[in-house]
């Protein structure tokens, strides 16, 4: 079986830079990849996240540029593991072509809304609440620890009692800082604190396992399980806590789906700020795995509604 290859780079500018422990992020770059057979075409998305250990956008483009304009199915299945975002992009394009189906309808309540770092979180949550979100994620490890703890305590008092909150440190805390956060989190009772995500650097899994035993607030891994091989390794090593899975950088969607459907993994699905193409593929995969936890795809408010001109025509009319 052969497929004609279509590639379309894109850029989407954030309304305001996203601030995390990894630094500021102002523009999401990636590629849309199309596989065409006859008049039918399936689209996927390559949305790298190099600070999570994936390829860069430049490496993804270089890989795609050396491909033949007509691809075999075998060539798609031989993309190296060092290119997990490319694996997802081509794998989801193949699924879109050969097994076309849309994700089931979702509402804001099904999605965790991402708050901005710092004080802005205390004004933004109200807008997201009015739009239907009931679960929120807040980035920490960005500013002074005492100041962030003060914001957190204010946020916990302001959120309605039925709200759920997730804290994401992106591996940016020291052990002492993580312990202070967990002590503060353990005292929280007014709202539900779902978990503290990736408090320590990715390689410090054993220490995070110990923290999970010392405190009642759950610990979630994120950067530590960015790709499917990493997720499989942590599962095999006995990690019993939550694993945050970003399908768009995990590798082939077929392989990720098979693993999650055949193993007892406590999973939370999350976005890498992909476009509608990658987002729909990731949400469909999450729904196939029957997760009941709010999915971390409440990110669209971070972008202008309009796609860039060079992307819009591909999304609207993908067959050239």
Secondary structure, DSSP 8 states (H G I E B T S, - for coil): -EEEEEEEEEEEEEEEEEEETTEEEEEEEEEEEEEEETTEEEEEEE---GGGT---HHHHHHHHHTS-SEEEHHHHHT--TT-HHHHHHHHHHHHHHHS--------GGGEEEEE-SGGGHHHHHHHHHHTT--EEEEE-SSS-HHHHHHHHHHHHHHS-TT-EEEEE-TT---HHHHHHHHHHHHT--SSEEEEEE--S-TT-HHHHHHHHHH-SS-EEESGGGSSHHHHHHHHHTT--SEEEE-HHHHS-HHHHHHHHHHS---EEEB--S--HHHHHHHHHHHHHTT--S-EEEETGGGB-SS--HHHHHHHH----
